[in-house]
Amino acid sequence: MDTAFPANLGHPSHPHPNTSFMGYIALLAILLAASIPVGFMLLFISLYLDDLIQKKEGRNTRDRDKGKNMAIGEKWSLNAI
């Protein structure tokens, strides 16, 4: 019986049995954290391109449909004033 490496430590090259599992968790956390700014970047790029297309077609997105695209709560708050 080899007593140089206790049974609960696993193989010498992998000192802790859950090392690879923890690595996958860390990789998942890094990918999740990186996906958030990438999603915001894609959102703002799509909004910018939509604004460019609207201007090219001659429609101003700021003045169009004032009040039609408001949320119900915004309409109620305006009516309450």
Secondary structure, 3 states (H helix, E strand, C coil): CCCCCCHHHCCCCCCCCCHHHHHHHHHHHHHHHHHHHHHHHHHHHHHHHHHHHHHHCCCCCCCCCCCCCCCHHHHHHHHHC
